[in-house]
Amino acid sequence: MFAERVPADTPRGRRFVDLVNRYTDDCGGADRISEATRNHIRRIAFLQCVLEDAEAEYVKTGSTTLDERLEYQRMSNTQSRLMKKIGLFNASPDRDVDEYDDPLAYAERGGSRPHRERLE
């Protein structure tokens, strides 16, 4: 994974390796991704670990400084951009498959989405 062998037998090291492996699988597997994608995956995994550490620290203390929140936001945005770049991040949330996902039903409605009920 790195030019020099780095032991990954710490909890954080195991988490990093696990994330790299999962993201690699999500991108099609180690034998199907480019070196550039491999680099992006390592950076995404690193950011995930750092963000998780920041979240854990917040849960322990219940407070953050403005600088910590800004750094968290920057890292989170960077991670999202990298994930989008390699296809790991789906901007639209998963939704249940229903009759409106059918192209024929969409065409029969004249190419429009169904109206949704307003919640009171």
N, CA, C and O atoms as a Tinker XYZ file with bonds, in Angstrom:
   480  protein
     1  N      0.817000   -1.190000    0.000000    73     2
     2  CA     0.000000    0.000000    0.000000    64     1     3
     3  C      0.866000    1.261000    0.000000    63     2     4     5
     4  O      0.507000    2.269000   -0.608000    81     3
     5  N      1.998000    1.196000    0.681000    73     3     6
     6  CA     2.917000    2.335000    0.750000    64     5     7
     7  C      4.292000    1.899000    0.253000    63     6     8     9
     8  O      4.577000    0.704000    0.176000    81     7
     9  N      5.145000    2.867000   -0.085000    73     7    10
    10  CA     6.491000    2.556000   -0.573000    64     9    11
    11  C      7.278000    1.799000    0.491000    63    10    12    13
    12  O      8.024000    0.873000    0.175000    81    11
    13  N      7.112000    2.188000    1.736000    73    11    14
    14  CA     7.786000    1.528000    2.852000    64    13    15
    15  C      6.745000    0.725000    3.632000    63    14    16    17
    16  O      5.619000    1.187000    3.813000    81    15
    17  N      7.108000   -0.465000    4.090000    73    15    18
    18  CA     6.169000   -1.286000    4.858000    64    17    19
    19  C      5.797000   -0.576000    6.142000    63    18    20    21
    20  O      6.659000   -0.189000    6.931000    81    19
    21  N      4.506000   -0.414000    6.338000    73    19    22
    22  CA     3.993000    0.229000    7.544000    64    21    23
    23  C      3.080000   -0.768000    8.244000    63    22    24    25
    24  O      2.111000   -1.242000    7.650000    81    23
    25  N      3.376000   -1.090000    9.494000    73    23    26
    26  CA     2.503000   -2.050000   10.189000    64    25    27
    27  C      1.118000   -1.449000   10.399000    63    26    28    29
    28  O      0.982000   -0.291000   10.793000    81    27
    29  N      0.104000   -2.246000   10.132000    73    27    30
    30  CA    -1.270000   -1.776000   10.290000    64    29    31
    31  C     -1.980000   -2.562000   11.382000    63    30    32    33
    32  O     -3.160000   -2.894000   11.259000    81    31
    33  N     -1.245000   -2.856000   12.457000    73    31    34
    34  CA    -1.824000   -3.687000   13.507000    64    33    35
    35  C     -2.443000   -2.876000   14.642000    63    34    36    37
    36  O     -2.791000   -3.435000   15.682000    81    35
    37  N     -2.583000   -1.573000   14.455000    73    35    38
    38  CA    -3.282000   -0.737000   15.426000    64    37    39
    39  C     -4.750000   -0.671000   15.014000    63    38    40    41
    40  O     -5.072000   -0.957000   13.861000    81    39
    41  N     -5.646000   -0.301000   15.924000    73    39    42
    42  CA    -7.060000   -0.161000   15.527000    64    41    43
    43  C     -7.239000    0.821000   14.363000    63    42    44    45
    44  O     -8.029000    0.570000   13.452000    81    43
    45  N     -6.514000    1.926000   14.396000    73    43    46
    46  CA    -6.638000    2.917000   13.322000    64    45    47
    47  C     -6.049000    2.376000   12.024000    63    46    48    49
    48  O     -6.591000    2.628000   10.948000    81    47
    49  N     -4.954000    1.643000   12.111000    73    47    50
    50  CA    -4.359000    1.039000   10.918000    64    49    51
    51  C     -5.272000    0.010000   10.290000    63    50    52    53
    52  O     -5.406000   -0.052000    9.067000    81    51
    53  N     -5.906000   -0.807000   11.136000    73    51    54
    54  CA    -6.846000   -1.807000   10.623000    64    53    55
    55  C     -8.049000   -1.139000    9.982000    63    54    56    57
    56  O     -8.544000   -1.600000    8.953000    81    55
    57  N     -8.521000   -0.053000   10.586000    73    55    58
    58  CA    -9.661000    0.675000   10.018000    64    57    59
    59  C     -9.279000    1.249000    8.649000    63    58    60    61
    60  O    -10.057000    1.167000    7.698000    81    59
    61  N     -8.084000    1.826000    8.555000    73    59    62
    62  CA    -7.618000    2.407000    7.294000    64    61    63
    63  C     -7.560000    1.345000    6.201000    63    62    64    65
    64  O     -8.076000    1.551000    5.102000    81    63
    65  N     -6.936000    0.216000    6.502000    73    63    66
    66  CA    -6.812000   -0.869000    5.519000    64    65    67
    67  C     -8.191000   -1.395000    5.137000    63    66    68    69
    68  O     -8.446000   -1.673000    3.965000    81    67
    69  N     -9.077000   -1.533000    6.113000    73    67    70
    70  CA   -10.431000   -2.001000    5.834000    64    69    71
    71  C    -11.151000   -1.039000    4.887000    63    70    72    73
    72  O    -11.806000   -1.475000    3.940000    81    71
    73  N    -11.032000    0.257000    5.138000    73    71    74
    74  CA   -11.669000    1.247000    4.262000    64    73    75
    75  C    -11.089000    1.192000    2.850000    63    74    76    77
    76  O    -11.832000    1.231000    1.869000    81    75
    77  N     -9.767000    1.102000    2.749000    73    75    78
    78  CA    -9.132000    1.007000    1.428000    64    77    79
    79  C     -9.666000   -0.216000    0.686000    63    78    80    81
    80  O    -10.002000   -0.128000   -0.495000    81    79
    81  N     -9.745000   -1.343000    1.368000    73    79    82
    82  CA   -10.235000   -2.570000    0.725000    64    81    83
    83  C    -11.701000   -2.452000    0.311000    63    82    84    85
    84  O    -12.075000   -2.878000   -0.782000    81    83
    85  N    -12.520000   -1.882000    1.173000    73    83    86
    86  CA   -13.946000   -1.731000    0.842000    64    85    87
    87  C    -14.150000   -0.779000   -0.323000    63    86    88    89
    88  O    -14.912000   -1.076000   -1.243000    81    87
    89  N    -13.473000    0.363000   -0.292000    73    87    90
    90  CA   -13.613000    1.327000   -1.385000    64    89    91
    91  C    -13.058000    0.760000   -2.691000    63    90    92    93
    92  O    -13.605000    1.011000   -3.765000    81    91
    93  N    -11.979000    0.000000   -2.595000    73    91    94
    94  CA   -11.421000   -0.640000   -3.785000    64    93    95
    95  C    -12.426000   -1.621000   -4.374000    63    94    96    97
    96  O    -12.626000   -1.653000   -5.589000    81    95
    97  N    -13.056000   -2.416000   -3.525000    73    95    98
    98  CA   -14.087000   -3.348000   -3.998000    64    97    99
    99  C    -15.248000   -2.593000   -4.632000    63    98   100   101
   100  O    -15.763000   -3.005000   -5.672000    81    99
   101  N    -15.663000   -1.490000   -4.012000    73    99   102
   102  CA   -16.770000   -0.694000   -4.555000    64   101   103
   103  C    -16.432000   -0.115000   -5.927000    63   102   104   105
   104  O    -17.325000    0.144000   -6.733000    81   103
   105  N    -15.145000    0.085000   -6.187000    73   103   106
   106  CA   -14.708000    0.623000   -7.490000    64   105   107
   107  C    -14.445000   -0.477000   -8.513000    63   106   108   109
   108  O    -14.030000   -0.185000   -9.635000    81   107
   109  N    -14.675000   -1.721000   -8.149000    73   107   110
   110  CA   -14.518000   -2.804000   -9.118000    64   109   111
   111  C    -13.421000   -3.794000   -8.799000    63   110   112   113
   112  O    -13.259000   -4.777000   -9.522000    81   111
   113  N    -12.668000   -3.571000   -7.747000    73   111   114
   114  CA   -11.614000   -4.497000   -7.363000    64   113   115
   115  C    -10.227000   -3.988000   -7.718000    63   114   116   117
   116  O    -10.065000   -3.158000   -8.613000    81   115
   117  N     -9.235000   -4.494000   -7.008000    73   115   118
   118  CA    -7.851000   -4.016000   -7.159000    64   117   119
   119  C     -7.311000   -4.204000   -8.567000    63   118   120   121
   120  O     -6.498000   -3.402000   -9.027000    81   119
   121  N     -7.747000   -5.245000   -9.254000    73   119   122
   122  CA    -7.227000   -5.505000  -10.595000    64   121   123
   123  C     -7.930000   -4.685000  -11.681000    63   122   124   125
   124  O     -7.556000   -4.762000  -12.852000    81   123
   125  N     -8.948000   -3.898000  -11.299000    73   123   126
   126  CA    -9.704000   -3.145000  -12.296000    64   125   127
   127  C     -9.599000   -1.636000  -12.128000    63   126   128   129
   128  O    -10.235000   -0.894000  -12.877000    81   127
   129  N     -8.815000   -1.163000  -11.166000    73   127   130
   130  CA    -8.724000    0.275000  -10.952000    64   129   131
   131  C     -7.343000    0.790000  -11.355000    63   130   132   133
   132  O     -6.355000    0.055000  -11.343000    81   131
   133  N     -7.308000    2.049000  -11.706000    73   131   134
   134  CA    -6.040000    2.670000  -12.103000    64   133   135
   135  C     -5.249000    3.086000  -10.864000    63   134   136   137
   136  O     -5.766000    3.089000   -9.747000    81   135
   137  N     -3.999000    3.431000  -11.090000    73   135   138
   138  CA    -3.166000    3.909000   -9.979000    64   137   139
   139  C     -3.706000    5.215000   -9.424000    63   138   140   141
   140  O     -3.633000    5.454000   -8.219000    81   139
   141  N     -4.244000    6.057000  -10.287000    73   139   142
   142  CA    -4.825000    7.329000   -9.830000    64   141   143
   143  C     -6.020000    7.074000   -8.905000    63   142   144   145
   144  O     -6.164000    7.734000   -7.875000    81   143
   145  N     -6.863000    6.128000   -9.270000    73   143   146
   146  CA    -8.006000    5.778000   -8.418000    64   145   147
   147  C     -7.523000    5.188000   -7.102000    63   146   148   149
   148  O     -8.086000    5.470000   -6.043000    81   147
   149  N     -6.482000    4.372000   -7.172000    73   147   150
   150  CA    -5.895000    3.791000   -5.958000    64   149   151
   151  C     -5.405000    4.901000   -5.011000    63   150   152   153
   152  O     -5.599000    4.814000   -3.798000    81   151
   153  N     -4.777000    5.933000   -5.565000    73   151   154
   154  CA    -4.318000    7.068000   -4.753000    64   153   155
   155  C     -5.491000    7.808000   -4.133000    63   154   156   157
   156  O     -5.451000    8.178000   -2.959000    81   155
   157  N     -6.536000    8.025000   -4.927000    73   155   158
   158  CA    -7.724000    8.706000   -4.398000    64   157   159
   159  C     -8.346000    7.902000   -3.261000    63   158   160   161
   160  O     -8.774000    8.469000   -2.256000    81   159
   161  N     -8.395000    6.585000   -3.421000    73   159   162
   162  CA    -8.977000    5.730000   -2.387000    64   161   163
   163  C     -8.201000    5.848000   -1.085000    63   162   164   165
   164  O     -8.803000    5.929000   -0.015000    81   163
   165  N     -6.874000    5.860000   -1.157000    73   163   166
   166  CA    -6.073000    6.012000    0.067000    64   165   167
   167  C     -6.370000    7.345000    0.735000    63   166   168   169
   168  O     -6.500000    7.410000    1.958000    81   167
   169  N     -6.477000    8.394000   -0.043000    73   167   170
   170  CA    -6.771000    9.715000    0.524000    64   169   171
   171  C     -8.168000    9.761000    1.139000    63   170   172   173
   172  O     -8.372000   10.355000    2.198000    81   171
   173  N     -9.119000    9.133000    0.468000    73   171   174
   174  CA   -10.482000    9.079000    1.001000    64   173   175
   175  C    -10.496000    8.317000    2.324000    63   174   176   177
   176  O    -11.148000    8.744000    3.277000    81   175
   177  N     -9.788000    7.202000    2.389000    73   175   178
   178  CA    -9.721000    6.406000    3.617000    64   177   179
   179  C     -9.045000    7.198000    4.736000    63   178   180   181
   180  O     -9.483000    7.153000    5.886000    81   179
   181  N     -7.978000    7.922000    4.395000    73   179   182
   182  CA    -7.297000    8.750000    5.393000    64   181   183
   183  C     -8.257000    9.804000    5.950000    63   182   184   185
   184  O     -8.370000    9.978000    7.163000    81   183
   185  N     -8.940000   10.495000    5.052000    73   183   186
   186  CA    -9.877000   11.525000    5.496000    64   185   187
   187  C    -10.985000   10.916000    6.347000    63   186   188   189
   188  O    -11.398000   11.514000    7.340000    81   187
   189  N    -11.467000    9.744000    5.974000    73   187   190
   190  CA   -12.496000    9.058000    6.753000    64   189   191
   191  C    -11.995000    8.787000    8.179000    63   190   192   193
   192  O    -12.718000    9.020000    9.148000    81   191
   193  N    -10.773000    8.301000    8.300000    73   191   194
   194  CA   -10.206000    8.017000    9.623000    64   193   195
   195  C    -10.073000    9.292000   10.456000    63   194   196   197
   196  O    -10.430000    9.308000   11.633000    81   195
   197  N     -9.564000   10.344000    9.849000    73   195   198
   198  CA    -9.384000   11.607000   10.574000    64   197   199
   199  C    -10.741000   12.183000   10.976000    63   198   200   201
   200  O    -10.900000   12.674000   12.094000    81   199
   201  N    -11.708000   12.125000   10.078000    73   199   202
   202  CA   -13.047000   12.622000   10.400000    64   201   203
   203  C    -13.682000   11.802000   11.522000    63   202   204   205
   204  O    -14.325000   12.362000   12.410000    81   203
   205  N    -13.506000   10.491000   11.488000    73   203   206
   206  CA   -14.039000    9.649000   12.561000    64   205   207
   207  C    -13.384000    9.980000   13.896000    63   206   208   209
   208  O    -14.054000    9.989000   14.929000    81   207
   209  N    -12.080000   10.254000   13.885000    73   207   210
   210  CA   -11.397000   10.652000   15.120000    64   209   211
   211  C    -11.969000   11.961000   15.664000    63   210   212   213
   212  O    -12.175000   12.102000   16.870000    81   211
   213  N    -12.224000   12.912000   14.774000    73   211   214
   214  CA   -12.800000   14.195000   15.192000    64   213   215
   215  C    -14.205000   13.995000   15.757000    63   214   216   217
   216  O    -14.574000   14.625000   16.748000    81   215
   217  N    -14.975000   13.130000   15.136000    73   215   218
   218  CA   -16.322000   12.852000   15.618000    64   217   219
   219  C    -16.281000   12.194000   16.996000    63   218   220   221
   220  O    -17.070000   12.535000   17.877000    81   219
   221  N    -15.357000   11.248000   17.175000    73   219   222
   222  CA   -15.226000   10.577000   18.465000    64   221   223
   223  C    -14.819000   11.568000   19.553000    63   222   224   225
   224  O    -15.317000   11.506000   20.677000    81   223
   225  N    -13.918000   12.475000   19.213000    73   223   226
   226  CA   -13.494000   13.490000   20.182000    64   225   227
   227  C    -14.656000   14.400000   20.564000    63   226   228   229
   228  O    -14.802000   14.771000   21.728000    81   227
   229  N    -15.472000   14.755000   19.596000    73   227   230
   230  CA   -16.644000   15.590000   19.894000    64   229   231
   231  C    -17.616000   14.851000   20.813000    63   230   232   233
   232  O    -18.152000   15.435000   21.755000    81   231
   233  N    -17.841000   13.562000   20.536000    73   231   234
   234  CA   -18.751000   12.783000   21.375000    64   233   235
   235  C    -18.223000   12.704000   22.807000    63   234   236   237
   236  O    -19.004000   12.744000   23.758000    81   235
   237  N    -16.905000   12.591000   22.967000    73   235   238
   238  CA   -16.317000   12.518000   24.309000    64   237   239
   239  C    -16.445000   13.832000   25.060000    63   238   240   241
   240  O    -16.794000   13.844000   26.241000    81   239
   241  N    -16.162000   14.949000   24.376000    73   239   242
   242  CA   -16.100000   16.241000   25.061000    64   241   243
   243  C    -17.366000   17.068000   24.911000    63   242   244   245
   244  O    -17.692000   17.871000   25.786000    81   243
   245  N    -18.077000   16.880000   23.816000    73   243   246
   246  CA   -19.280000   17.660000   23.573000    64   245   247
   247  C    -19.016000   19.070000   23.082000    63   246   248   249
   248  O    -19.931000   19.890000   23.014000    81   247
   249  N    -17.765000   19.354000   22.741000    73   247   250
   250  CA   -17.474000   20.708000   22.265000    64   249   251
   251  C    -16.394000   20.672000   21.187000    63   250   252   253
   252  O    -15.588000   19.745000   21.105000    81   251
   253  N    -16.412000   21.712000   20.371000    73   251   254
   254  CA   -15.388000   21.908000   19.356000    64   253   255
   255  C    -15.114000   23.394000   19.238000    63   254   256   257
   256  O    -15.934000   24.229000   19.622000    81   255
   257  N    -13.955000   23.707000   18.703000    73   255   258
   258  CA   -13.637000   25.107000   18.445000    64   257   259
   259  C    -14.060000   25.449000   17.015000    63   258   260   261
   260  O    -14.332000   24.560000   16.208000    81   259
   261  N    -14.109000   26.717000   16.719000    73   259   262
   262  CA   -14.434000   27.148000   15.366000    64   261   263
   263  C    -13.423000   26.582000   14.370000    63   262   264   265
   264  O    -13.807000   26.102000   13.303000    81   263
   265  N    -12.140000   26.632000   14.708000    73   263   266
   266  CA   -11.107000   26.094000   13.817000    64   265   267
   267  C    -11.298000   24.593000   13.570000    63   266   268   269
   268  O    -11.115000   24.122000   12.447000    81   267
   269  N    -11.662000   23.850000   14.603000    73   267   270
   270  CA   -11.897000   22.412000   14.440000    64   269   271
   271  C    -13.095000   22.158000   13.526000    63   270   272   273
   272  O    -13.059000   21.255000   12.690000    81   271
   273  N    -14.151000   22.947000   13.683000    73   271   274
   274  CA   -15.329000   22.777000   12.825000    64   273   275
   275  C    -15.012000   23.132000   11.379000    63   274   276   277
   276  O    -15.467000   22.453000   10.459000    81   275
   277  N    -14.236000   24.189000   11.172000    73   275   278
   278  CA   -13.866000   24.575000    9.808000    64   277   279
   279  C    -12.981000   23.517000    9.156000    63   278   280   281
   280  O    -13.152000   23.199000    7.979000    81   279
   281  N    -12.042000   22.977000    9.915000    73   279   282
   282  CA   -11.171000   21.919000    9.389000    64   281   283
   283  C    -11.981000   20.665000    9.074000    63   282   284   285
   284  O    -11.755000   20.016000    8.053000    81   283
   285  N    -12.920000   20.327000    9.947000    73   283   286
   286  CA   -13.797000   19.182000    9.713000    64   285   287
   287  C    -14.587000   19.388000    8.422000    63   286   288   289
   288  O    -14.701000   18.474000    7.605000    81   287
   289  N    -15.126000   20.578000    8.245000    73   287   290
   290  CA   -15.896000   20.878000    7.034000    64   289   291
   291  C    -15.029000   20.770000    5.782000    63   290   292   293
   292  O    -15.461000   20.200000    4.779000    81   291
   293  N    -13.825000   21.303000    5.828000    73   291   294
   294  CA   -12.927000   21.228000    4.670000    64   293   295
   295  C    -12.596000   19.780000    4.319000    63   294   296   297
   296  O    -12.630000   19.386000    3.153000    81   295
   297  N    -12.276000   19.000000    5.343000    73   295   298
   298  CA   -11.933000   17.600000    5.086000    64   297   299
   299  C    -13.137000   16.828000    4.555000    63   298   300   301
   300  O    -13.003000   16.014000    3.641000    81   299
   301  N    -14.296000   17.080000    5.120000    73   299   302
   302  CA   -15.508000   16.402000    4.677000    64   301   303
   303  C    -15.837000   16.753000    3.228000    63   302   304   305
   304  O    -16.190000   15.877000    2.439000    81   303
   305  N    -15.721000   18.017000    2.884000    73   303   306
   306  CA   -15.973000   18.435000    1.499000    64   305   307
   307  C    -14.951000   17.830000    0.544000    63   306   308   309
   308  O    -15.306000   17.397000   -0.553000    81   307
   309  N    -13.697000   17.797000    0.949000    73   307   310
   310  CA   -12.647000   17.202000    0.111000    64   309   311
   311  C    -12.922000   15.724000   -0.098000    63   310   312   313
   312  O    -12.799000   15.218000   -1.214000    81   311
   313  N    -13.293000   15.029000    0.966000    73   311   314
   314  CA   -13.595000   13.609000    0.854000    64   313   315
   315  C    -14.762000   13.388000   -0.113000    63   314   316   317
   316  O    -14.701000   12.501000   -0.964000    81   315
   317  N    -15.810000   14.182000    0.014000    73   315   318
   318  CA   -16.965000   14.042000   -0.877000    64   317   319
   319  C    -16.577000   14.283000   -2.334000    63   318   320   321
   320  O    -17.013000   13.548000   -3.220000    81   319
   321  N    -15.762000   15.302000   -2.586000    73   319   322
   322  CA   -15.326000   15.577000   -3.963000    64   321   323
   323  C    -14.517000   14.420000   -4.535000    63   322   324   325
   324  O    -14.713000   14.029000   -5.685000    81   323
   325  N    -13.612000   13.874000   -3.734000    73   323   326
   326  CA   -12.817000   12.735000   -4.197000    64   325   327
   327  C    -13.706000   11.519000   -4.459000    63   326   328   329
   328  O    -13.512000   10.804000   -5.442000    81   327
   329  N    -14.673000   11.288000   -3.585000    73   327   330
   330  CA   -15.577000   10.153000   -3.760000    64   329   331
   331  C    -16.394000   10.312000   -5.046000    63   330   332   333
   332  O    -16.582000    9.350000   -5.790000    81   331
   333  N    -16.869000   11.506000   -5.297000    73   331   334
   334  CA   -17.620000   11.756000   -6.536000    64   333   335
   335  C    -16.733000   11.531000   -7.752000    63   334   336   337
   336  O    -17.170000   10.964000   -8.754000    81   335
   337  N    -15.495000   11.974000   -7.656000    73   335   338
   338  CA   -14.579000   11.882000   -8.785000    64   337   339
   339  C    -14.357000   10.442000   -9.224000    63   338   340   341
   340  O    -14.209000   10.179000  -10.417000    81   339
   341  N    -14.331000    9.505000   -8.279000    73   339   342
   342  CA   -14.072000    8.105000   -8.649000    64   341   343
   343  C    -15.334000    7.253000   -8.607000    63   342   344   345
   344  O    -15.266000    6.031000   -8.741000    81   343
   345  N    -16.490000    7.896000   -8.421000    73   343   346
   346  CA   -17.757000    7.176000   -8.498000    64   345   347
   347  C    -18.197000    6.480000   -7.240000    63   346   348   349
   348  O    -19.052000    5.596000   -7.296000    81   347
   349  N    -17.635000    6.854000   -6.092000    73   347   350
   350  CA   -18.042000    6.225000   -4.837000    64   349   351
   351  C    -19.208000    6.941000   -4.170000    63   350   352   353
   352  O    -19.865000    6.387000   -3.289000    81   351
   353  N    -19.455000    8.149000   -4.584000    73   351   354
   354  CA   -20.447000    8.964000   -3.896000    64   353   355
   355  C    -21.627000    9.208000   -4.808000    63   354   356   357
   356  O    -21.484000    9.818000   -5.868000    81   355
   357  N    -22.784000    8.740000   -4.405000    73   355   358
   358  CA   -24.003000    8.970000   -5.164000    64   357   359
   359  C    -24.704000   10.169000   -4.559000    63   358   360   361
   360  O    -25.147000   10.114000   -3.412000    81   359
   361  N    -24.811000   11.256000   -5.320000    73   359   362
   362  CA   -25.388000   12.490000   -4.804000    64   361   363
   363  C    -26.861000   12.352000   -4.479000    63   362   364   365
   364  O    -27.366000   13.080000   -3.625000    81   363
   365  N    -27.566000   11.442000   -5.133000    73   363   366
   366  CA   -28.973000   11.260000   -4.823000    64   365   367
   367  C    -29.120000   10.116000   -3.835000    63   366   368   369
   368  O    -28.472000    9.080000   -3.989000    81   367
   369  N    -29.957000   10.285000   -2.830000    73   367   370
   370  CA   -30.102000    9.228000   -1.831000    64   369   371
   371  C    -30.752000    7.997000   -2.421000    63   370   372   373
   372  O    -31.527000    8.072000   -3.374000    81   371
   373  N    -30.414000    6.851000   -1.828000    73   371   374
   374  CA   -31.075000    5.618000   -2.248000    64   373   375
   375  C    -32.557000    5.746000   -1.955000    63   374   376   377
   376  O    -32.952000    6.284000   -0.921000    81   375
   377  N    -33.367000    5.252000   -2.865000    73   375   378
   378  CA   -34.800000    5.287000   -2.633000    64   377   379
   379  C    -35.377000    3.943000   -3.026000    63   378   380   381
   380  O    -34.787000    3.190000   -3.801000    81   379
   381  N    -36.526000    3.666000   -2.480000    73   379   382
   382  CA   -37.176000    2.402000   -2.792000    64   381   383
   383  C    -37.585000    2.385000   -4.252000    63   382   384   385
   384  O    -38.009000    3.402000   -4.801000    81   383
   385  N    -37.458000    1.234000   -4.871000    73   383   386
   386  CA   -37.900000    1.089000   -6.250000    64   385   387
   387  C    -39.417000    1.059000   -6.237000    63   386   388   389
   388  O    -40.027000    0.281000   -5.504000    81   387
   389  N    -40.021000    1.913000   -7.056000    73   387   390
   390  CA   -41.471000    1.918000   -7.152000    64   389   391
   391  C    -41.878000    2.099000   -8.600000    63   390   392   393
   392  O    -41.035000    2.111000   -9.497000    81   391
   393  N    -43.184000    2.239000   -8.822000    73   391   394
   394  CA   -43.672000    2.320000  -10.190000    64   393   395
   395  C    -43.179000    3.557000  -10.916000    63   394   396   397
   396  O    -43.217000    3.589000  -12.146000    81   395
   397  N    -42.719000    4.572000  -10.207000    73   395   398
   398  CA   -42.277000    5.804000  -10.845000    64   397   399
   399  C    -40.876000    5.674000  -11.437000    63   398   400   401
   400  O    -40.450000    6.542000  -12.200000    81   399
   401  N    -40.175000    4.635000  -11.109000    73   399   402
   402  CA   -38.843000    4.419000  -11.673000    64   401   403
   403  C    -38.918000    3.741000  -13.043000    63   402   404   405
   404  O    -37.913000    3.645000  -13.748000    81   403
   405  N    -40.092000    3.280000  -13.411000    73   403   406
   406  CA   -40.276000    2.601000  -14.691000    64   405   407
   407  C    -40.314000    3.633000  -15.817000    63   406   408   409
   408  O    -41.139000    4.546000  -15.773000    81   407
   409  N    -39.441000    3.516000  -16.829000    73   407   410
   410  CA   -39.431000    4.490000  -17.927000    64   409   411
   411  C    -40.760000    4.584000  -18.670000    63   410   412   413
   412  O    -41.146000    5.666000  -19.112000    81   411
   413  N    -41.462000    3.459000  -18.813000    73   411   414
   414  CA   -42.746000    3.474000  -19.503000    64   413   415
   415  C    -43.776000    4.287000  -18.713000    63   414   416   417
   416  O    -44.517000    5.083000  -19.290000    81   415
   417  N    -43.820000    4.086000  -17.396000    73   415   418
   418  CA   -44.742000    4.860000  -16.556000    64   417   419
   419  C    -44.398000    6.348000  -16.618000    63   418   420   421
   420  O    -45.291000    7.194000  -16.645000    81   419
   421  N    -43.124000    6.659000  -16.641000    73   419   422
   422  CA   -42.680000    8.053000  -16.756000    64   421   423
   423  C    -43.177000    8.662000  -18.068000    63   422   424   425
   424  O    -43.676000    9.787000  -18.083000    81   423
   425  N    -43.040000    7.922000  -19.162000    73   423   426
   426  CA   -43.498000    8.418000  -20.464000    64   425   427
   427  C    -45.013000    8.562000  -20.497000    63   426   428   429
   428  O    -45.536000    9.516000  -21.073000    81   427
   429  N    -45.718000    7.618000  -19.881000    73   427   430
   430  CA   -47.185000    7.686000  -19.859000    64   429   431
   431  C    -47.683000    8.902000  -19.085000    63   430   432   433
   432  O    -48.760000    9.425000  -19.368000    81   431
   433  N    -46.914000    9.342000  -18.127000    73   431   434
   434  CA   -47.274000   10.548000  -17.381000    64   433   435
   435  C    -46.872000   11.808000  -18.135000    63   434   436   437
   436  O    -47.036000   12.913000  -17.616000    81   435
   437  N    -46.358000   11.667000  -19.325000    73   435   438
   438  CA   -45.947000   12.825000  -20.109000    64   437   439
   439  C    -44.573000   13.335000  -19.731000    63   438   440   441
   440  O    -44.261000   14.505000  -19.949000    81   439
   441  N    -43.755000   12.474000  -19.172000    73   439   442
   442  CA   -42.394000   12.865000  -18.820000    64   441   443
   443  C    -42.324000   13.740000  -17.587000    63   442   444   445
   444  O    -41.459000   14.611000  -17.492000    81   443
   445  N    -43.217000   13.522000  -16.649000    73   443   446
   446  CA   -43.190000   14.318000  -15.421000    64   445   447
   447  C    -43.179000   13.402000  -14.213000    63   446   448   449
   448  O    -43.596000   12.245000  -14.266000    81   447
   449  N    -42.697000   13.953000  -13.151000    73   447   450
   450  CA   -42.707000   13.196000  -11.888000    64   449   451
   451  C    -44.080000   13.322000  -11.244000    63   450   452   453
   452  O    -44.779000   14.313000  -11.452000    81   451
   453  N    -44.461000   12.331000  -10.469000    73   451   454
   454  CA   -45.763000   12.401000   -9.801000    64   453   455
   455  C    -45.742000   13.493000   -8.725000    63   454   456   457
   456  O    -44.702000   13.798000   -8.141000    81   455
   457  N    -46.899000   14.056000   -8.488000    73   455   458
   458  CA   -47.019000   15.054000   -7.423000    64   457   459
   459  C    -47.019000   14.339000   -6.086000    63   458   460   461
   460  O    -47.593000   13.259000   -5.946000    81   459
   461  N    -46.388000   14.935000   -5.130000    73   459   462
   462  CA   -46.330000   14.335000   -3.800000    64   461   463
   463  C    -47.284000   15.057000   -2.874000    63   462   464   465
   464  O    -47.541000   16.252000   -3.023000    81   463
   465  N    -47.797000   14.322000   -1.928000    73   463   466
   466  CA   -48.672000   14.932000   -0.946000    64   465   467
   467  C    -47.852000   15.811000   -0.012000    63   466   468   469
   468  O    -46.727000   15.476000    0.359000    81   467
   469  N    -48.425000   16.909000    0.348000    73   467   470
   470  CA   -47.780000   17.807000    1.286000    64   469   471
   471  C    -48.060000   17.364000    2.703000    63   470   472   473
   472  O    -49.208000   17.085000    3.049000    81   471
   473  N    -47.046000   17.297000    3.516000    73   471   474
   474  CA   -47.234000   16.909000    4.922000    64   473   475
   475  C    -47.643000   18.127000    5.722000    63   474   476   477
   476  O    -47.104000   19.218000    5.538000    81   475
   477  N    -48.578000   17.933000    6.592000    73   475   478
   478  CA   -49.054000   19.057000    7.435000    64   477   479
   479  C    -48.273000   19.107000    8.724000    63   478   480
   480  O    -48.519000   19.974000    9.562000    81   479
